[in-house]
Amino acid sequence: MKRKASARWEGALQGGNGTISTDSGVLSQAQYSYSTRFENGAGTNPEELIAAAHAGCFSMALSGQLGKMNLTPESIETTATVTLDKTDAGFTITEVNLDVTARVPGASQEDFDKAAENAKLGCPVSRVLIAKITMDAKLVGAAAATE
């Protein structure tokens, strides 16, 4: 299974702007910019999208873990908070906090804690944050620089 999203950026970092789209069409030309990422501008940003993906992925993973214990959740609400800090290496996602509230009939605290920990470790978005990243980069429409 493969899923795709694309981004287009125009201009300098602080004065430019961009759009993000997904193949599913859920996001179509969603605006992002320096101000939506580092200030309080209108629009989205990559960290917010990672938070949304992580919250959704974790909630499904927790449901799956509970199902392995023959427990069916009535509801799972997860808020993921992504922290972006400036480090010596530059801006870095340094932490993701998952705040989870679930209603699971028949679950003990011990079973719930075990399921939540397994979901945190097994959620594909949790794992992607430590994944190998590959890249194909092409420069088009520009003359090659000569020395």
Residue frames as a rotation matrix with the C-alpha (Angstrom) as fourth column:
MET 1
0.583 0.813 0.000 0.00
0.813 -0.583 0.000 0.00
0.000 0.000 -1.000 0.00
LYS 2
-0.672 -0.741 0.002 1.27
0.741 -0.672 0.019 3.46
-0.013 0.014 1.000 -0.85
ARG 3
0.573 0.784 -0.237 -0.29
0.777 -0.612 -0.147 6.84
-0.260 -0.100 -0.960 -0.12
LYS 4
-0.395 -0.741 0.543 0.78
0.871 -0.490 -0.035 10.13
0.291 0.459 0.839 -1.64
ALA 5
0.709 0.463 -0.532 0.69
0.540 -0.842 -0.013 13.78
-0.454 -0.278 -0.847 -0.76
SER 6
-0.032 -0.725 0.688 2.42
0.925 -0.282 -0.254 16.66
0.379 0.628 0.680 -2.48
ALA 7
0.433 0.075 -0.898 3.58
0.545 -0.815 0.194 20.13
-0.718 -0.574 -0.394 -1.61
ARG 8
0.226 -0.366 0.903 4.43
0.820 -0.429 -0.379 23.14
0.526 0.826 0.203 -3.71
TRP 9
0.317 -0.220 -0.923 6.44
0.655 -0.652 0.381 26.08
-0.686 -0.725 -0.063 -2.37
GLU 10
0.381 -0.190 0.905 7.03
0.749 -0.509 -0.423 29.40
0.541 0.839 -0.051 -4.11
GLY 11
0.627 -0.173 0.760 9.43
-0.224 -0.974 -0.038 32.10
0.747 -0.146 -0.649 -3.00
ALA 12
-0.457 -0.855 0.246 11.76
-0.388 -0.057 -0.920 32.69
0.800 -0.516 -0.306 -0.10
LEU 13
-0.662 0.149 -0.734 11.29
0.591 0.707 -0.389 31.01
0.461 -0.691 -0.556 3.28
GLN 14
-0.701 0.369 -0.611 9.77
0.452 -0.434 -0.780 33.97
-0.552 -0.822 0.137 5.13
GLY 15
-0.528 0.503 -0.684 8.01
-0.587 -0.799 -0.134 35.71
-0.614 0.331 0.717 2.25
GLY 16
-0.809 0.157 -0.566 6.96
-0.432 0.494 0.755 32.68
0.398 0.855 -0.332 0.26
ASN 17
-0.079 0.802 0.592 4.00
-0.839 0.268 -0.474 30.39
-0.539 -0.534 0.651 0.54
GLY 18
-0.909 -0.261 -0.324 2.90
-0.395 0.785 0.477 26.95
0.130 0.562 -0.817 -0.45
THR 19
0.228 0.973 0.028 0.12
-0.966 0.222 0.132 24.46
0.122 -0.057 0.991 -0.78
ILE 20
-0.838 -0.359 0.410 -0.27
-0.437 0.893 -0.111 20.86
-0.326 -0.272 -0.905 0.34
SER 21
0.147 0.886 -0.440 -2.54
-0.979 0.194 0.064 18.34
0.142 0.422 0.896 -1.40
THR 22
-0.459 -0.212 0.863 -3.35
-0.408 0.913 0.007 14.66
-0.790 -0.349 -0.505 -0.95
ASP 23
-0.969 0.071 -0.238 -4.23
-0.186 0.427 0.885 12.17
0.164 0.902 -0.400 -3.67
SER 24
-0.579 0.800 -0.157 -7.48
0.804 0.530 -0.269 11.40
-0.132 -0.282 -0.950 -1.85
GLY 25
-0.303 0.437 0.847 -8.51
0.380 -0.759 0.528 15.05
0.874 0.482 0.064 -2.21
VAL 26
0.435 0.430 -0.791 -9.08
0.890 -0.071 0.450 15.46
0.138 -0.900 -0.414 1.54
LEU 27
0.142 -0.440 -0.887 -6.49
0.231 -0.856 0.462 18.22
-0.962 -0.271 -0.020 1.32
SER 28
0.309 -0.022 0.951 -6.55
0.951 -0.004 -0.309 20.17
0.011 1.000 0.020 -1.91
GLN 29
-0.082 -0.460 0.884 -4.24
0.453 -0.808 -0.378 23.13
0.888 0.370 0.274 -2.20
ALA 30
0.792 0.307 -0.527 -4.27
0.598 -0.218 0.771 23.65
0.122 -0.926 -0.356 1.59
GLN 31
0.581 -0.534 0.614 -2.26
-0.125 -0.804 -0.581 26.81
0.804 0.261 -0.534 2.25
TYR 32
0.717 -0.422 -0.555 0.85
0.664 0.169 0.729 26.90
-0.214 -0.891 0.401 4.42
SER 33
0.576 -0.525 0.626 3.55
0.045 -0.744 -0.666 29.49
0.816 0.412 -0.405 4.97
TYR 34
-0.559 -0.825 -0.084 6.23
0.245 -0.068 -0.967 30.66
0.792 -0.561 0.240 7.35
SER 35
-0.589 0.353 0.727 3.58
-0.726 -0.627 -0.283 32.34
0.356 -0.694 0.625 9.49
THR 36
0.558 0.821 -0.119 1.41
-0.679 0.534 0.503 29.21
0.477 -0.200 0.856 9.72
ARG 37
0.433 -0.469 -0.770 4.43
0.348 0.875 -0.336 27.21
0.831 -0.123 0.542 10.81
PHE 38
-0.455 -0.789 -0.413 6.33
0.741 -0.077 -0.668 29.52
0.495 -0.609 0.620 13.15
GLU 39
-0.941 0.251 0.229 3.74
-0.325 -0.863 -0.388 32.15
0.100 -0.439 0.893 14.06
ASN 40
-0.544 0.806 0.231 -0.07
0.217 0.401 -0.890 32.10
-0.810 -0.434 -0.394 14.25
GLY 41
-0.707 0.243 -0.664 -1.03
-0.678 -0.500 0.539 32.56
-0.201 0.831 0.518 10.61
ALA 42
0.350 0.910 0.220 -4.11
-0.675 0.409 -0.614 31.01
-0.649 0.066 0.758 8.99
GLY 43
0.371 -0.194 -0.908 -3.50
-0.744 0.523 -0.416 27.66
0.555 0.830 0.050 7.34
THR 44
1.000 -0.029 -0.005 -1.83
0.027 0.854 0.519 24.39
-0.011 -0.519 0.855 8.22
ASN 45
0.234 -0.971 -0.042 1.77
-0.968 -0.228 -0.101 23.24
0.088 0.064 -0.994 8.61
PRO 46
-0.089 -0.319 -0.944 3.71
-0.412 0.874 -0.257 19.98
0.907 0.366 -0.209 8.41
GLU 47
-0.945 -0.320 0.072 3.84
-0.186 0.343 -0.921 19.50
0.270 -0.883 -0.384 12.18
GLU 48
-0.328 0.910 0.252 0.06
-0.814 -0.138 -0.564 19.87
-0.478 -0.390 0.787 12.52
LEU 49
0.375 0.449 -0.811 -0.40
-0.841 0.532 -0.095 17.27
0.389 0.718 0.578 9.78
ILE 50
-0.529 -0.607 -0.594 1.99
-0.197 0.768 -0.610 14.89
0.826 -0.206 -0.525 11.57
ALA 51
-0.872 0.260 0.416 -0.01
-0.434 -0.017 -0.901 15.43
-0.227 -0.966 0.127 14.77
ALA 52
0.124 0.978 -0.165 -3.28
-0.957 0.074 -0.282 14.63
-0.264 0.193 0.945 12.97
ALA 53
0.189 -0.121 -0.974 -1.78
-0.588 0.781 -0.211 11.52
0.786 0.613 0.077 11.37
HIS 54
-0.801 -0.570 -0.185 -0.34
-0.178 0.522 -0.834 10.34
0.572 -0.635 -0.519 14.68
ALA 55
-0.607 0.650 0.458 -3.61
-0.678 -0.121 -0.725 10.87
-0.416 -0.750 0.514 16.58
GLY 56
0.378 0.798 -0.470 -5.61
-0.926 0.324 -0.194 8.98
-0.002 0.508 0.861 13.96
CYS 57
-0.015 -0.495 -0.869 -3.09
-0.433 0.786 -0.440 6.16
0.901 0.370 -0.226 13.63
PHE 58
-0.907 -0.375 0.194 -2.74
-0.313 0.289 -0.905 5.70
0.283 -0.881 -0.379 17.38
SER 59
-0.258 0.891 0.375 -6.51
-0.870 -0.045 -0.491 5.62
-0.420 -0.453 0.786 17.95
MET 60
0.550 0.434 -0.713 -6.89
-0.746 0.640 -0.186 2.85
0.376 0.634 0.676 15.36
ALA 61
-0.311 -0.765 -0.564 -3.88
-0.285 0.641 -0.713 0.96
0.907 -0.061 -0.418 16.74
LEU 62
-0.825 0.059 0.563 -5.32
-0.562 0.037 -0.827 1.13
-0.069 -0.998 0.003 20.27
SER 63
0.259 0.966 0.001 -8.64
-0.935 0.251 -0.250 -0.21
-0.242 0.064 0.968 19.04
GLY 64
0.389 -0.195 -0.901 -6.76
-0.509 0.770 -0.386 -3.08
0.768 0.608 0.200 17.43
GLN 65
-0.704 -0.707 -0.070 -4.80
-0.285 0.372 -0.883 -3.83
0.651 -0.602 -0.463 20.59
LEU 66
-0.510 0.613 0.603 -7.96
-0.775 -0.024 -0.631 -3.80
-0.372 -0.790 0.488 22.68
GLY 67
0.464 0.699 -0.544 -9.61
-0.873 0.466 -0.145 -6.11
0.152 0.543 0.826 20.15
LYS 68
-0.187 -0.627 -0.757 -6.82
-0.338 0.764 -0.549 -8.64
0.922 0.153 -0.355 20.71
MET 69
-0.983 -0.109 0.148 -7.97
-0.169 0.216 -0.962 -8.65
0.073 -0.970 -0.230 24.36
ASN 70
-0.493 0.870 -0.025 -11.60
0.752 0.440 0.491 -9.18
0.438 0.223 -0.871 23.25
LEU 71
-0.221 0.381 -0.898 -12.43
0.595 -0.676 -0.434 -5.62
-0.772 -0.630 -0.078 24.30
THR 72
-0.148 0.244 0.959 -14.35
0.912 -0.343 0.227 -3.20
0.384 0.907 -0.172 22.09
PRO 73
-0.842 -0.203 -0.500 -13.97
0.424 -0.822 -0.380 0.50
-0.333 -0.532 0.778 22.78
GLU 74
0.361 0.932 -0.028 -17.03
0.815 -0.330 -0.476 2.71
-0.453 0.149 -0.879 22.74
SER 75
0.956 -0.110 0.273 -14.76
0.060 -0.835 -0.546 5.65
0.288 0.539 -0.792 22.00
ILE 76
0.152 -0.950 -0.272 -11.10
0.920 0.035 0.391 6.63
-0.362 -0.309 0.879 21.84
GLU 77
0.969 0.087 0.231 -10.14
0.165 -0.924 -0.345 10.29
0.184 0.372 -0.910 21.70
THR 78
0.229 -0.963 -0.141 -6.49
0.901 0.155 0.405 11.10
-0.368 -0.219 0.904 21.05
THR 79
0.993 -0.110 -0.039 -4.84
-0.116 -0.935 -0.335 14.49
0.000 0.337 -0.942 20.80
ALA 80
0.348 -0.935 0.076 -1.26
0.937 0.350 0.016 14.47
-0.041 0.066 0.997 19.55
THR 81
0.953 -0.147 -0.266 0.86
-0.114 -0.984 0.133 17.50
-0.281 -0.097 -0.955 20.34
VAL 82
0.496 -0.813 0.305 4.00
0.816 0.316 -0.483 17.83
0.296 0.489 0.820 18.23
THR 83
0.750 -0.346 -0.564 6.76
0.125 -0.763 0.635 19.98
-0.650 -0.546 -0.529 19.70
LEU 84
0.589 -0.585 0.558 9.08
0.646 -0.075 -0.760 21.76
0.486 0.808 0.334 17.28
ASP 85
0.770 -0.416 -0.483 12.20
0.219 -0.539 0.814 23.21
-0.599 -0.733 -0.324 18.92
LYS 86
0.756 -0.651 -0.072 15.21
-0.399 -0.371 -0.839 25.03
0.520 0.663 -0.540 17.57
THR 87
0.830 -0.547 0.112 18.25
0.273 0.573 0.773 22.87
-0.487 -0.611 0.624 18.34
ASP 88
-0.032 -0.933 -0.359 21.89
-0.311 -0.332 0.891 23.06
-0.950 0.140 -0.279 17.33
ALA 89
-0.680 -0.189 0.709 20.95
0.492 0.598 0.632 21.02
-0.544 0.778 -0.313 14.26
GLY 90
-0.876 0.474 0.087 18.13
-0.257 -0.612 0.748 23.44
0.408 0.633 0.658 13.35
PHE 91
-0.124 0.914 0.386 14.39
-0.991 -0.097 -0.088 23.14
-0.043 -0.393 0.918 13.87
THR 92
-0.830 -0.222 -0.512 13.63
-0.231 0.972 -0.048 19.62
0.508 0.079 -0.858 15.07
ILE 93
0.430 0.903 0.001 10.55
-0.505 0.240 0.829 17.71
0.748 -0.356 0.559 16.17
THR 94
-0.596 -0.759 0.262 11.72
-0.582 0.183 -0.792 16.87
0.553 -0.625 -0.551 19.67
GLU 95
-0.907 0.332 0.258 8.59
-0.039 0.544 -0.838 15.34
-0.419 -0.771 -0.481 21.15
VAL 96
-0.440 0.887 -0.141 5.12
-0.350 -0.025 0.936 14.05
0.827 0.461 0.322 20.45
ASN 97
-0.901 0.249 0.355 2.72
-0.301 0.228 -0.926 13.79
-0.311 -0.941 -0.131 23.37
LEU 98
-0.561 0.769 -0.306 -0.33
0.061 0.407 0.911 11.58
0.825 0.493 -0.275 22.99
ASP 99
-0.809 0.436 0.395 -3.23
-0.532 -0.256 -0.807 12.54
-0.250 -0.863 0.439 25.27
VAL 100
-0.702 0.472 -0.533 -5.71
-0.097 0.678 0.728 9.66
0.706 0.563 -0.430 25.20
THR 101
-0.559 0.643 0.523 -9.15
-0.684 0.000 -0.730 9.26
-0.470 -0.765 0.440 26.71
ALA 102
-0.708 0.298 -0.640 -11.04
-0.339 0.652 0.679 6.05
0.619 0.698 -0.360 26.05
ARG 103
-0.014 0.759 0.651 -14.29
-0.938 0.216 -0.272 4.45
-0.347 -0.614 0.709 27.12
VAL 104
-0.451 -0.242 -0.859 -13.79
-0.580 0.811 0.075 0.67
0.679 0.532 -0.506 27.05
PRO 105
0.509 0.719 0.472 -16.43
-0.840 0.296 0.455 -1.46
0.188 -0.628 0.755 28.80
GLY 106
0.998 -0.014 -0.062 -14.89
0.031 0.956 0.290 -4.31
0.055 -0.291 0.955 30.80
ALA 107
0.324 -0.945 0.054 -11.29
0.237 0.026 -0.971 -3.05
0.916 0.327 0.232 30.55
SER 108
0.683 -0.263 -0.681 -9.09
0.693 -0.059 0.718 -3.00
-0.230 -0.963 0.142 33.62
GLN 109
0.828 -0.454 -0.328 -6.55
-0.442 -0.890 0.115 -0.20
-0.344 0.050 -0.938 34.02
GLU 110
-0.057 -0.901 0.430 -3.76
-0.266 0.429 0.863 -2.77
-0.962 -0.065 -0.264 33.63
ASP 111
0.040 0.149 0.988 -5.18
0.799 0.589 -0.121 -4.10
-0.601 0.794 -0.096 30.33
PHE 112
0.928 0.350 0.128 -5.78
0.360 -0.752 -0.552 -0.59
-0.097 0.558 -0.824 29.04
ASP 113
0.565 -0.784 -0.256 -2.23
-0.550 -0.590 0.592 0.53
-0.615 -0.193 -0.764 29.93
LYS 114
-0.246 -0.651 0.718 -0.76
0.150 0.706 0.692 -2.51
-0.957 0.278 -0.076 28.19
ALA 115
0.321 0.458 0.829 -2.88
0.883 0.170 -0.437 -1.97
-0.341 0.872 -0.350 25.08
ALA 116
0.980 0.056 -0.189 -2.00
0.011 -0.972 -0.233 1.74
-0.197 0.227 -0.954 24.98
GLU 117
0.204 -0.977 -0.055 1.73
-0.502 -0.153 0.852 1.06
-0.841 -0.146 -0.521 25.29
ASN 118
-0.269 -0.260 0.927 1.58
0.532 0.762 0.368 -1.59
-0.803 0.593 -0.066 22.55
ALA 119
0.657 0.576 0.487 -0.36
0.733 -0.337 -0.591 0.82
-0.176 0.745 -0.643 20.34
LYS 120
0.806 -0.421 -0.416 2.17
-0.343 -0.905 0.253 3.60
-0.483 -0.061 -0.873 20.95
LEU 121
-0.187 -0.958 0.217 5.04
-0.367 0.273 0.889 1.32
-0.911 0.087 -0.403 19.96
GLY 122
-0.426 0.031 0.904 3.23
0.568 0.787 0.241 -0.40
-0.704 0.616 -0.353 17.09
CYS 123
0.654 0.694 -0.301 1.45
0.234 -0.564 -0.792 2.50
-0.719 0.448 -0.532 15.41
PRO 124
0.331 -0.553 0.764 3.04
0.943 0.189 -0.272 2.98
0.006 0.811 0.585 11.96
VAL 125
0.673 -0.100 0.733 3.20
0.109 -0.967 -0.232 6.76
0.731 0.236 -0.640 12.43
SER 126
0.866 -0.439 0.240 5.08
-0.330 -0.141 0.934 6.26
-0.376 -0.887 -0.267 15.72
ARG 127
0.398 -0.733 0.551 7.55
0.550 0.672 0.497 4.08
-0.734 0.106 0.670 13.84
VAL 128
0.595 -0.168 0.786 7.89
0.734 -0.285 -0.617 6.43
0.327 0.944 -0.047 10.86
LEU 129
0.945 -0.226 0.236 9.39
-0.288 -0.919 0.271 9.07
0.156 -0.324 -0.933 13.09
ILE 130
0.236 -0.915 0.328 12.48
-0.517 0.168 0.840 6.83
-0.823 -0.367 -0.433 13.28
ALA 131
0.779 0.206 0.592 12.25
0.299 0.708 -0.640 5.45
-0.551 0.676 0.490 9.74
LYS 132
-0.466 -0.842 0.271 14.90
0.583 -0.061 0.810 5.31
-0.665 0.536 0.520 7.04
ILE 133
0.553 0.597 -0.581 14.25
-0.046 -0.675 -0.737 8.18
-0.832 0.434 -0.346 4.63
THR 134
-0.317 -0.607 0.729 15.14
0.784 0.266 0.562 7.83
-0.534 0.749 0.392 0.96
MET 135
0.353 0.392 -0.850 15.07
-0.078 -0.893 -0.444 10.56
-0.932 0.223 -0.285 -1.67
ASP 136
-0.113 -0.347 0.931 15.28
0.984 0.089 0.153 11.17
-0.135 0.934 0.331 -5.40
ALA 137
0.301 0.157 -0.941 16.11
0.250 -0.965 -0.082 14.84
-0.920 -0.210 -0.330 -6.04
LYS 138
-0.070 -0.260 0.963 16.10
0.996 0.037 0.083 16.47
-0.057 0.965 0.257 -9.48
LEU 139
-0.282 -0.047 -0.958 16.90
0.091 -0.996 0.022 20.04
-0.955 -0.081 0.285 -10.50
VAL 140
-0.046 0.350 0.936 14.87
0.971 0.234 -0.039 21.05
-0.233 0.907 -0.350 -13.56
GLY 141
0.701 0.485 0.523 14.73
0.662 -0.716 -0.223 24.15
0.266 0.502 -0.823 -15.70
ALA 142
0.840 -0.503 -0.203 18.03
-0.313 -0.756 0.575 25.61
-0.443 -0.420 -0.792 -14.51
ALA 143
0.600 -0.729 -0.329 21.41
-0.333 0.146 -0.932 25.73
0.727 0.669 -0.155 -16.17
ALA 144
0.693 -0.424 -0.583 24.02
0.686 0.636 0.353 23.66
0.222 -0.645 0.732 -14.39
ALA 145
0.906 -0.417 -0.077 26.37
-0.333 -0.811 0.482 25.81
-0.263 -0.411 -0.873 -12.35
THR 146
0.633 -0.774 -0.037 29.95
0.494 0.440 -0.750 25.83
0.597 0.456 0.661 -13.54
GLU 147
0.700 -0.457 -0.549 33.05
0.465 -0.291 0.836 26.61
-0.542 -0.840 0.009 -11.55
